[in-house]
Amino acid sequence: MNNLLKFIQKYSSFFLFLAFQLICFVFLFSSVNSYHHVSFANSSNIITGGIYEASSNVSGYFHLSSEVEQLRIQNANLKKKLARKKTFTEDEYTSPRDTHYLQQFDFLHAKVISSFKNGRKNNVTINKGMNDQVEPEMGVIGTKGIIGITTSSSEHYTYVKPIIHEDFVLEVIHEKSKSFGFVKWTQSDDWRTATVVDIPNYAEVNLGDEIITRGSNGLFPMGEMVGYVLSVEDIPGDVYLKVRINLAEDFSSVYNVLVVNNILKKEFEGLKSKQN
């Protein structure tokens, strides 16, 4: 205790100086002294704003990199599709224009502006609507796989029912065996998985196999990626397999999508109505 008192006594002048300095700073930058208070606040805001802006720029840079990478994948997939629609004639590829190669699908680029997870009834909102000829019952494709089906549109926006919705059902194909089934989002699935039912148990289904769209409902072209086989369960007493898949599209990071417009949809639906 004596040592502490001696220390304070020895440096008392210095401590007194610090106390006066502290009092001066309090009065200088307090709200009473409006000029200095505003100057200090503005300086603080500039610094803080600069930090936020730098952070935003860094975040935006990495987000941009992700966007560019997704667009590269999308561009590559579109090129593959285009290549499949060309024939080889002598020394070059040509795009035939006769009725045997009648174009069936148009694709409209859109951005996801909202992705809402709400238990078993999730939804996605895109920035295209009726002004862009987007209407209910159109397929939506991401950069890696299918997203879902449009349900309702306003002038500029559209709701999409994604695969991760309890009411979603779509006919699909096991790519290797060409067996048909239906993809659903069951109670046992999370936002990364789905379940394929009605694939016959004699089909050879292996882990990692591709599940693709069949195209039978006219919403998607045939061959669009849905997911990859995660597990296969042979149910006793049943003639069908229960196949769980990893969804190709990551619903936690969906930004760019394509809305599918089936140009021949009315003809297709008209034919189905006659059959019924």
Phi and psi in degrees as GROMACS dihedral restraints (atoms count N, CA, C in turn):
[ dihedral_restraints ]
;  ai    aj    ak    al  type     phi  dphi    fc
    3     4     5     6     1   -62.6    20    10
    4     5     6     7     1   -38.2    20    10
    6     7     8     9     1   -64.1    20    10
    7     8     9    10     1   -39.7    20    10
    9    10    11    12     1   -64.4    20    10
   10    11    12    13     1   -43.8    20    10
   12    13    14    15     1   -63.9    20    10
   13    14    15    16     1   -40.8    20    10
   15    16    17    18     1   -63.3    20    10
   16    17    18    19     1   -39.5    20    10
   18    19    20    21     1   -63.8    20    10
   19    20    21    22     1   -44.4    20    10
   21    22    23    24     1   -65.2    20    10
   22    23    24    25     1   -41.2    20    10
   24    25    26    27     1   -65.1    20    10
   25    26    27    28     1   -39.4    20    10
   27    28    29    30     1   -65.3    20    10
   28    29    30    31     1   -39.9    20    10
   30    31    32    33     1  -108.9    20    10
   31    32    33    34     1    27.1    20    10
   33    34    35    36     1   -60.2    20    10
   34    35    36    37     1   -37.5    20    10
   36    37    38    39     1   -63.3    20    10
   37    38    39    40     1   -40.9    20    10
   39    40    41    42     1   -66.5    20    10
   40    41    42    43     1   -43.3    20    10
   42    43    44    45     1   -65.4    20    10
   43    44    45    46     1   -35.5    20    10
   45    46    47    48     1   -65.9    20    10
   46    47    48    49     1   -39.0    20    10
   48    49    50    51     1   -62.1    20    10
   49    50    51    52     1   -45.2    20    10
   51    52    53    54     1   -62.2    20    10
   52    53    54    55     1   -38.6    20    10
   54    55    56    57     1   -63.5    20    10
   55    56    57    58     1   -45.3    20    10
   57    58    59    60     1   -63.8    20    10
   58    59    60    61     1   -38.0    20    10
   60    61    62    63     1   -62.7    20    10
   61    62    63    64     1   -42.5    20    10
   63    64    65    66     1   -62.8    20    10
   64    65    66    67     1   -42.8    20    10
   66    67    68    69     1   -62.8    20    10
   67    68    69    70     1   -41.1    20    10
   69    70    71    72     1   -62.3    20    10
   70    71    72    73     1   -43.7    20    10
   72    73    74    75     1   -64.5    20    10
   73    74    75    76     1   -38.7    20    10
   75    76    77    78     1   -61.4    20    10
   76    77    78    79     1   -47.2    20    10
   78    79    80    81     1   -70.3    20    10
   79    80    81    82     1   -34.6    20    10
   81    82    83    84     1   -66.2    20    10
   82    83    84    85     1   -42.6    20    10
   84    85    86    87     1  -107.9    20    10
   85    86    87    88     1    12.1    20    10
   87    88    89    90     1   -76.4    20    10
   88    89    90    91     1   166.4    20    10
   90    91    92    93     1   -65.2    20    10
   91    92    93    94     1   -17.9    20    10
   93    94    95    96     1   -65.3    20    10
   94    95    96    97     1   -40.4    20    10
   96    97    98    99     1   -93.1    20    10
   97    98    99   100     1    88.7    20    10
   99   100   101   102     1   -62.2    20    10
  100   101   102   103     1   -40.9    20    10
  102   103   104   105     1   -62.5    20    10
  103   104   105   106     1   -53.8    20    10
  105   106   107   108     1   -67.5    20    10
  106   107   108   109     1   -34.2    20    10
  108   109   110   111     1   -63.4    20    10
  109   110   111   112     1   -45.0    20    10
  111   112   113   114     1   -66.2    20    10
  112   113   114   115     1   -41.6    20    10
  114   115   116   117     1   -61.1    20    10
  115   116   117   118     1   -44.1    20    10
  117   118   119   120     1   -65.3    20    10
  118   119   120   121     1   -43.0    20    10
  120   121   122   123     1   -62.8    20    10
  121   122   123   124     1   -42.1    20    10
  123   124   125   126     1   -63.8    20    10
  124   125   126   127     1   -42.6    20    10
  126   127   128   129     1   -62.3    20    10
  127   128   129   130     1   -42.2    20    10
  129   130   131   132     1   -62.8    20    10
  130   131   132   133     1   -41.7    20    10
  132   133   134   135     1   -64.5    20    10
  133   134   135   136     1   -38.9    20    10
  135   136   137   138     1   -62.6    20    10
  136   137   138   139     1   -45.3    20    10
  138   139   140   141     1   -64.1    20    10
  139   140   141   142     1   -48.8    20    10
  141   142   143   144     1   -61.8    20    10
  142   143   144   145     1   -43.8    20    10
  144   145   146   147     1   -61.7    20    10
  145   146   147   148     1   -38.8    20    10
  147   148   149   150     1   -63.4    20    10
  148   149   150   151     1   -40.3    20    10
  150   151   152   153     1   -64.2    20    10
  151   152   153   154     1   -45.9    20    10
  153   154   155   156     1   -62.1    20    10
  154   155   156   157     1   -40.7    20    10
  156   157   158   159     1   -65.4    20    10
  157   158   159   160     1   -42.9    20    10
  159   160   161   162     1   -62.6    20    10
  160   161   162   163     1   -42.3    20    10
  162   163   164   165     1   -62.4    20    10
  163   164   165   166     1   -41.6    20    10
  165   166   167   168     1   -64.7    20    10
  166   167   168   169     1   -39.7    20    10
  168   169   170   171     1   -64.6    20    10
  169   170   171   172     1   -41.7    20    10
  171   172   173   174     1   -64.2    20    10
  172   173   174   175     1   -46.7    20    10
  174   175   176   177     1   -61.1    20    10
  175   176   177   178     1   -43.3    20    10
  177   178   179   180     1   -63.2    20    10
  178   179   180   181     1   -35.0    20    10
  180   181   182   183     1   -63.4    20    10
  181   182   183   184     1   -48.0    20    10
  183   184   185   186     1   -66.2    20    10
  184   185   186   187     1   -36.9    20    10
  186   187   188   189     1   -64.2    20    10
  187   188   189   190     1   -39.5    20    10
  189   190   191   192     1   -63.8    20    10
  190   191   192   193     1   -39.8    20    10
  192   193   194   195     1   -60.1    20    10
  193   194   195   196     1   -41.7    20    10
  195   196   197   198     1   -63.9    20    10
  196   197   198   199     1   -42.2    20    10
  198   199   200   201     1   -60.9    20    10
  199   200   201   202     1   -46.0    20    10
  201   202   203   204     1   -62.6    20    10
  202   203   204   205     1   -42.1    20    10
  204   205   206   207     1   -63.6    20    10
  205   206   207   208     1   -41.0    20    10
  207   208   209   210     1   -64.6    20    10
  208   209   210   211     1   -40.2    20    10
  210   211   212   213     1   -67.5    20    10
  211   212   213   214     1   -33.0    20    10
  213   214   215   216     1   -64.8    20    10
  214   215   216   217     1   -44.1    20    10
  216   217   218   219     1   -62.7    20    10
  217   218   219   220     1   -44.5    20    10
  219   220   221   222     1   -62.0    20    10
  220   221   222   223     1   -42.5    20    10
  222   223   224   225     1   -63.6    20    10
  223   224   225   226     1   -40.2    20    10
  225   226   227   228     1   -63.8    20    10
  226   227   228   229     1   -43.4    20    10
  228   229   230   231     1   -63.6    20    10
  229   230   231   232     1   -40.5    20    10
  231   232   233   234     1   -65.3    20    10
  232   233   234   235     1   -36.1    20    10
  234   235   236   237     1   -65.8    20    10
  235   236   237   238     1   -38.2    20    10
  237   238   239   240     1   -63.2    20    10
  238   239   240   241     1   -42.7    20    10
  240   241   242   243     1   -63.8    20    10
  241   242   243   244     1   -40.1    20    10
  243   244   245   246     1   -64.5    20    10
  244   245   246   247     1   -39.3    20    10
  246   247   248   249     1   -63.4    20    10
  247   248   249   250     1   -36.3    20    10
  249   250   251   252     1   -68.7    20    10
  250   251   252   253     1   -17.7    20    10
  252   253   254   255     1   -98.8    20    10
  253   254   255   256     1    13.1    20    10
  255   256   257   258     1  -113.9    20    10
  256   257   258   259     1   152.3    20    10
  258   259   260   261     1  -115.5    20    10
  259   260   261   262     1   154.9    20    10
  261   262   263   264     1   -93.5    20    10
  262   263   264   265     1   120.3    20    10
  264   265   266   267     1  -124.0    20    10
  265   266   267   268     1   112.2    20    10
  267   268   269   270     1    53.4    20    10
  268   269   270   271     1  -108.8    20    10
  270   271   272   273     1  -105.9    20    10
  271   272   273   274     1     8.6    20    10
  273   274   275   276     1  -149.7    20    10
  274   275   276   277     1   162.5    20    10
  276   277   278   279     1   -89.5    20    10
  277   278   279   280     1   139.1    20    10
  279   280   281   282     1  -128.6    20    10
  280   281   282   283     1   155.3    20    10
  282   283   284   285     1  -102.2    20    10
  283   284   285   286     1   102.3    20    10
  285   286   287   288     1   -65.9    20    10
  286   287   288   289     1   147.9    20    10
  288   289   290   291     1  -121.8    20    10
  289   290   291   292     1    10.8    20    10
  291   292   293   294     1   -81.0    20    10
  292   293   294   295     1   176.7    20    10
  294   295   296   297     1   -67.9    20    10
  295   296   297   298     1   -16.8    20    10
  297   298   299   300     1   -68.4    20    10
  298   299   300   301     1   -20.5    20    10
  300   301   302   303     1  -119.0    20    10
  301   302   303   304     1    36.2    20    10
  303   304   305   306     1   -59.3    20    10
  304   305   306   307     1   125.7    20    10
  306   307   308   309     1   -68.8    20    10
  307   308   309   310     1   131.8    20    10
  309   310   311   312     1  -107.8    20    10
  310   311   312   313     1   -29.8    20    10
  312   313   314   315     1  -123.2    20    10
  313   314   315   316     1   138.3    20    10
  315   316   317   318     1  -109.9    20    10
  316   317   318   319     1   153.4    20    10
  318   319   320   321     1  -126.6    20    10
  319   320   321   322     1   129.4    20    10
  321   322   323   324     1  -113.6    20    10
  322   323   324   325     1   123.8    20    10
  324   325   326   327     1   -74.2    20    10
  325   326   327   328     1   138.9    20    10
  327   328   329   330     1  -145.4    20    10
  328   329   330   331     1   163.5    20    10
  330   331   332   333     1  -114.9    20    10
  331   332   333   334     1   142.6    20    10
  333   334   335   336     1   -79.2    20    10
  334   335   336   337     1   121.5    20    10
  336   337   338   339     1  -105.3    20    10
  337   338   339   340     1   -11.5    20    10
  339   340   341   342     1  -158.3    20    10
  340   341   342   343     1   134.4    20    10
  342   343   344   345     1  -131.8    20    10
  343   344   345   346     1   109.2    20    10
  345   346   347   348     1  -113.5    20    10
  346   347   348   349     1   118.9    20    10
  348   349   350   351     1   -98.0    20    10
  349   350   351   352     1   117.6    20    10
  351   352   353   354     1  -135.3    20    10
  352   353   354   355     1    73.4    20    10
  354   355   356   357     1    64.7    20    10
  355   356   357   358     1  -117.5    20    10
  357   358   359   360     1   -99.2    20    10
  358   359   360   361     1    -2.0    20    10
  360   361   362   363     1  -123.1    20    10
  361   362   363   364     1    75.0    20    10
  363   364   365   366     1   -85.8    20    10
  364   365   366   367     1   159.6    20    10
  366   367   368   369     1  -148.5    20    10
  367   368   369   370     1   160.1    20    10
  369   370   371   372     1  -127.8    20    10
  370   371   372   373     1   140.4    20    10
  372   373   374   375     1  -116.8    20    10
  373   374   375   376     1   132.8    20    10
  375   376   377   378     1  -116.6    20    10
  376   377   378   379     1   161.4    20    10
  378   379   380   381     1   -93.5    20    10
  379   380   381   382     1    32.2    20    10
  381   382   383   384     1  -128.5    20    10
  382   383   384   385     1   143.8    20    10
  384   385   386   387     1  -143.0    20    10
  385   386   387   388     1  -149.9    20    10
  387   388   389   390     1   -62.1    20    10
  388   389   390   391     1   -31.0    20    10
  390   391   392   393     1   -63.4    20    10
  391   392   393   394     1   -19.7    20    10
  393   394   395   396     1  -106.4    20    10
  394   395   396   397     1    17.6    20    10
  396   397   398   399     1    63.8    20    10
  397   398   399   400     1    28.0    20    10
  399   400   401   402     1   -92.4    20    10
  400   401   402   403     1   131.8    20    10
  402   403   404   405     1  -140.8    20    10
  403   404   405   406     1   171.3    20    10
  405   406   407   408     1   -60.2    20    10
  406   407   408   409     1   155.4    20    10
  408   409   410   411     1    66.4    20    10
  409   410   411   412     1    50.2    20    10
  411   412   413   414     1  -124.3    20    10
  412   413   414   415     1   141.8    20    10
  414   415   416   417     1   -75.4    20    10
  415   416   417   418     1   150.9    20    10
  417   418   419   420     1  -129.3    20    10
  418   419   420   421     1   128.0    20    10
  420   421   422   423     1  -117.5    20    10
  421   422   423   424     1   137.6    20    10
  423   424   425   426     1   -92.7    20    10
  424   425   426   427     1  -167.4    20    10
  426   427   428   429     1   -78.7    20    10
  427   428   429   430     1   -17.3    20    10
  429   430   431   432     1  -117.5    20    10
  430   431   432   433     1   -25.3    20    10
  432   433   434   435     1  -173.4    20    10
  433   434   435   436     1  -174.6    20    10
  435   436   437   438     1   -73.2    20    10
  436   437   438   439     1   148.5    20    10
  438   439   440   441     1   -99.5    20    10
  439   440   441   442     1   -53.7    20    10
  441   442   443   444     1   171.2    20    10
  442   443   444   445     1  -152.6    20    10
  444   445   446   447     1  -131.6    20    10
  445   446   447   448     1   135.5    20    10
  447   448   449   450     1   -65.5    20    10
  448   449   450   451     1   144.4    20    10
  450   451   452   453     1  -118.9    20    10
  451   452   453   454     1   -39.7    20    10
  453   454   455   456     1  -154.8    20    10
  454   455   456   457     1   149.4    20    10
  456   457   458   459     1  -132.7    20    10
  457   458   459   460     1   146.2    20    10
  459   460   461   462     1  -106.5    20    10
  460   461   462   463     1  -166.4    20    10
  462   463   464   465     1   -63.2    20    10
  463   464   465   466     1   -36.9    20    10
  465   466   467   468     1  -122.2    20    10
  466   467   468   469     1    -6.2    20    10
  468   469   470   471     1  -136.3    20    10
  469   470   471   472     1   158.6    20    10
  471   472   473   474     1  -143.0    20    10
  472   473   474   475     1   137.1    20    10
  474   475   476   477     1   -84.8    20    10
  475   476   477   478     1   141.8    20    10
  477   478   479   480     1  -123.5    20    10
  478   479   480   481     1   129.6    20    10
  480   481   482   483     1   -85.6    20    10
  481   482   483   484     1   111.1    20    10
  483   484   485   486     1   -81.3    20    10
  484   485   486   487     1   171.7    20    10
  486   487   488   489     1   -55.6    20    10
  487   488   489   490     1   -36.0    20    10
  489   490   491   492     1   -82.2    20    10
  490   491   492   493     1    57.6    20    10
  492   493   494   495     1  -137.2    20    10
  493   494   495   496     1   137.5    20    10
  495   496   497   498     1   -62.3    20    10
  496   497   498   499     1   -21.4    20    10
  498   499   500   501     1   -97.3    20    10
  499   500   501   502     1     2.9    20    10
  501   502   503   504     1   -78.6    20    10
  502   503   504   505     1   130.5    20    10
  504   505   506   507     1  -142.2    20    10
  505   506   507   508     1   134.6    20    10
  507   508   509   510     1  -149.0    20    10
  508   509   510   511     1   136.6    20    10
  510   511   512   513     1   -75.4    20    10
  511   512   513   514     1   133.4    20    10
  513   514   515   516     1  -134.1    20    10
  514   515   516   517     1   175.0    20    10
  516   517   518   519     1  -128.6    20    10
  517   518   519   520     1   137.8    20    10
  519   520   521   522     1   -79.7    20    10
  520   521   522   523     1   112.8    20    10
  522   523   524   525     1   -58.2    20    10
  523   524   525   526     1   -40.5    20    10
  525   526   527   528     1   -72.9    20    10
  526   527   528   529     1   -46.2    20    10
  528   529   530   531     1   -90.1    20    10
  529   530   531   532     1   -12.0    20    10
  531   532   533   534     1    64.8    20    10
  532   533   534   535     1    20.0    20    10
  534   535   536   537     1   -81.2    20    10
  535   536   537   538     1   143.3    20    10
  537   538   539   540     1   -89.6    20    10
  538   539   540   541     1   151.7    20    10
  540   541   542   543     1  -161.0    20    10
  541   542   543   544     1  -172.9    20    10
  543   544   545   546     1  -127.4    20    10
  544   545   546   547     1   134.1    20    10
  546   547   548   549     1   -95.3    20    10
  547   548   549   550     1   133.3    20    10
  549   550   551   552     1  -136.1    20    10
  550   551   552   553     1   162.1    20    10
  552   553   554   555     1  -109.0    20    10
  553   554   555   556     1   100.9    20    10
  555   556   557   558     1   -92.8    20    10
  556   557   558   559     1   175.2    20    10
  558   559   560   561     1   -62.4    20    10
  559   560   561   562     1   -27.5    20    10
  561   562   563   564     1   -83.6    20    10
  562   563   564   565     1    -5.0    20    10
  564   565   566   567     1   -93.7    20    10
  565   566   567   568     1   153.4    20    10
  567   568   569   570     1  -111.3    20    10
  568   569   570   571     1  -169.7    20    10
  570   571   572   573     1   -72.8    20    10
  571   572   573   574     1    -0.1    20    10
  573   574   575   576     1  -106.9    20    10
  574   575   576   577     1    -9.1    20    10
  576   577   578   579     1  -130.4    20    10
  577   578   579   580     1   166.4    20    10
  579   580   581   582     1  -150.8    20    10
  580   581   582   583     1   174.5    20    10
  582   583   584   585     1  -125.1    20    10
  583   584   585   586     1   134.8    20    10
  585   586   587   588     1  -106.6    20    10
  586   587   588   589     1   125.5    20    10
  588   589   590   591     1  -116.6    20    10
  589   590   591   592     1   166.2    20    10
  591   592   593   594     1    71.9    20    10
  592   593   594   595     1    16.6    20    10
  594   595   596   597     1   -83.7    20    10
  595   596   597   598     1   125.1    20    10
  597   598   599   600     1   -60.2    20    10
  598   599   600   601     1   146.1    20    10
  600   601   602   603     1   -72.5    20    10
  601   602   603   604     1    -8.6    20    10
  603   604   605   606     1   -84.7    20    10
  604   605   606   607     1    -8.4    20    10
  606   607   608   609     1   -73.6    20    10
  607   608   609   610     1   137.5    20    10
  609   610   611   612     1   -87.0    20    10
  610   611   612   613     1   101.2    20    10
  612   613   614   615     1  -111.6    20    10
  613   614   615   616     1   124.6    20    10
  615   616   617   618     1  -118.2    20    10
  616   617   618   619     1   158.9    20    10
  618   619   620   621     1   -60.2    20    10
  619   620   621   622     1   136.6    20    10
  621   622   623   624     1    90.0    20    10
  622   623   624   625     1    -9.3    20    10
  624   625   626   627     1   -62.3    20    10
  625   626   627   628     1   151.5    20    10
  627   628   629   630     1   -87.5    20    10
  628   629   630   631     1   139.2    20    10
  630   631   632   633     1  -112.2    20    10
  631   632   633   634     1   124.3    20    10
  633   634   635   636     1  -126.4    20    10
  634   635   636   637     1   166.9    20    10
  636   637   638   639     1   -72.8    20    10
  637   638   639   640     1   146.8    20    10
  639   640   641   642     1   -87.5    20    10
  640   641   642   643     1   -31.1    20    10
  642   643   644   645     1    83.1    20    10
  643   644   645   646     1    10.5    20    10
  645   646   647   648     1   -73.7    20    10
  646   647   648   649     1   -23.2    20    10
  648   649   650   651     1   -94.2    20    10
  649   650   651   652     1    -1.0    20    10
  651   652   653   654     1    78.1    20    10
  652   653   654   655     1     3.4    20    10
  654   655   656   657     1   -84.8    20    10
  655   656   657   658     1   -33.7    20    10
  657   658   659   660     1  -126.9    20    10
  658   659   660   661     1   149.4    20    10
  660   661   662   663     1   -66.0    20    10
  661   662   663   664     1   155.7    20    10
  663   664   665   666     1   -67.7    20    10
  664   665   666   667     1   139.3    20    10
  666   667   668   669     1    97.1    20    10
  667   668   669   670     1     4.1    20    10
  669   670   671   672     1   -73.4    20    10
  670   671   672   673     1   139.4    20    10
  672   673   674   675     1   -69.1    20    10
  673   674   675   676     1   134.4    20    10
  675   676   677   678     1  -110.7    20    10
  676   677   678   679     1   -49.5    20    10
  678   679   680   681     1  -179.3    20    10
  679   680   681   682     1  -173.5    20    10
  681   682   683   684     1  -125.7    20    10
  682   683   684   685     1   139.3    20    10
  684   685   686   687     1   -61.5    20    10
  685   686   687   688     1   127.0    20    10
  687   688   689   690     1  -103.4    20    10
  688   689   690   691     1   -38.5    20    10
  690   691   692   693     1  -156.0    20    10
  691   692   693   694     1   155.3    20    10
  693   694   695   696     1  -130.1    20    10
  694   695   696   697     1   128.6    20    10
  696   697   698   699     1  -124.1    20    10
  697   698   699   700     1   121.9    20    10
  699   700   701   702     1   -92.8    20    10
  700   701   702   703     1   107.9    20    10
  702   703   704   705     1   -81.2    20    10
  703   704   705   706     1   122.6    20    10
  705   706   707   708     1   -58.8    20    10
  706   707   708   709     1   134.0    20    10
  708   709   710   711     1    81.5    20    10
  709   710   711   712     1     0.6    20    10
  711   712   713   714     1  -116.3    20    10
  712   713   714   715     1   148.0    20    10
  714   715   716   717     1   -91.8    20    10
  715   716   717   718     1     1.1    20    10
  717   718   719   720     1  -118.0    20    10
  718   719   720   721     1   153.8    20    10
  720   721   722   723     1   -90.9    20    10
  721   722   723   724     1   154.0    20    10
  723   724   725   726     1  -108.6    20    10
  724   725   726   727     1   111.9    20    10
  726   727   728   729     1  -112.5    20    10
  727   728   729   730     1   121.3    20    10
  729   730   731   732     1   -98.3    20    10
  730   731   732   733     1   138.6    20    10
  732   733   734   735     1  -126.5    20    10
  733   734   735   736     1   151.4    20    10
  735   736   737   738     1   -84.6    20    10
  736   737   738   739     1   124.6    20    10
  738   739   740   741     1   -66.2    20    10
  739   740   741   742     1   138.8    20    10
  741   742   743   744     1   -66.3    20    10
  742   743   744   745     1   -36.5    20    10
  744   745   746   747     1   -90.1    20    10
  745   746   747   748     1   134.9    20    10
  747   748   749   750     1   -92.5    20    10
  748   749   750   751     1   107.9    20    10
  750   751   752   753     1   -75.1    20    10
  751   752   753   754     1    -3.2    20    10
  753   754   755   756     1   -87.0    20    10
  754   755   756   757     1    -8.8    20    10
  756   757   758   759     1  -147.8    20    10
  757   758   759   760     1    58.4    20    10
  759   760   761   762     1  -101.1    20    10
  760   761   762   763     1   122.3    20    10
  762   763   764   765     1  -123.1    20    10
  763   764   765   766     1   -51.7    20    10
  765   766   767   768     1  -108.0    20    10
  766   767   768   769     1   133.5    20    10
  768   769   770   771     1  -137.0    20    10
  769   770   771   772     1   166.4    20    10
  771   772   773   774     1  -121.8    20    10
  772   773   774   775     1   128.5    20    10
  774   775   776   777     1   -90.2    20    10
  775   776   777   778     1   129.8    20    10
  777   778   779   780     1   -93.9    20    10
  778   779   780   781     1   123.1    20    10
  780   781   782   783     1  -110.8    20    10
  781   782   783   784     1   111.3    20    10
  783   784   785   786     1   -82.6    20    10
  784   785   786   787     1   105.7    20    10
  786   787   788   789     1   -62.6    20    10
  787   788   789   790     1   -29.2    20    10
  789   790   791   792     1   -99.1    20    10
  790   791   792   793     1    18.5    20    10
  792   793   794   795     1   -61.1    20    10
  793   794   795   796     1   -44.3    20    10
  795   796   797   798     1   -62.9    20    10
  796   797   798   799     1   -40.0    20    10
  798   799   800   801     1   -64.1    20    10
  799   800   801   802     1   -42.3    20    10
  801   802   803   804     1   -63.3    20    10
  802   803   804   805     1   -45.7    20    10
  804   805   806   807     1   -68.3    20    10
  805   806   807   808     1   -36.9    20    10
  807   808   809   810     1   -61.4    20    10
  808   809   810   811     1   -39.9    20    10
  810   811   812   813     1   -66.3    20    10
  811   812   813   814     1   -40.7    20    10
  813   814   815   816     1   -65.2    20    10
  814   815   816   817     1   -38.3    20    10
  816   817   818   819     1   -65.7    20    10
  817   818   819   820     1   -34.3    20    10
  819   820   821   822     1   -68.8    20    10
  820   821   822   823     1   -35.2    20    10
  822   823   824   825     1   -68.0    20    10
  823   824   825   826     1   -36.2    20    10
